[in-house]
Amino acid sequence: MGTIYYGGSATPIHIDDRALAHLKVVVATKLRRGESFTLSWKHPEDEARGRSTIWLHPSIPLRFVFDDPDTPDLSREWLEELAQTANSSGGIMLVAEQIDSGEHEVPDTSPQVVELADAD
């Protein structure tokens, strides 16, 4: 389980390491370009129902912490899907990874603290 520490907030944001690795690439690309944007996610089932959004800006400190020391293989499709949401007016919506099985897409069902929205 990975963690995002953002700005001066004492509240860490916990995200599955694989999802966080993909998110880090998209966020770093946008911030490197000097772009500000939002990041949104649905609350996990063990928290109050709802969703959260943070405003990401290049001048606000951001740290990604991964529990797994090894970098996972990244899915080009998932990166592209996250990047597409990043470039929308709504900002990045953390969506589940879709796995192409040849017949239909199957969402990643690995346990995660941050609930991922279905990709539409």
C-alpha positions, 0 to 999 in steps of 0.5 A, a space after each residue: 500500500 503506497 501513500 501520498 503526502 501532499 502539502 502540509 496536510 497531516 492526513 496521508 492518502 493511501 493508494 495501492 502501490 501499482 495504482 500509485 506508480 501509474 498515478 505518479 507518472 501522470 502527475 509528474 508529467 503534468 507538474 513538470 509542465 507547470 500545469 495545475 489540476 485536480 485529483 479525485 477519488 471515491 472514498 473506500 468502503 470503511 470511510 464515510 461515503 463520498 469522494 475527495 479532490 485535491 488541487 495539485 500545483 507545482 509549488 506544493 510539496 508532494 511525496 509518493 511513498 511505496 511499500 514495495 521496493 520494486 517498481 511494477 511494470 506499467 500499463 501503457 493503456 492505464 497510463 493513457 486513460 489516466 492522462 486522458 482524465 488529467 487533461 479534462 476539465 475535471 482533472 485526474 479521476 483515479 480509475 481502475 486498471 482495465 485488463 484486455 482479455 480479448 473479449 471484454 475488459 476486466 477491472 483490477 480487483 486487487 485490494 485498495 484503500 482508495 476506491 477507484 471509479 469505473 472508467 466510462 
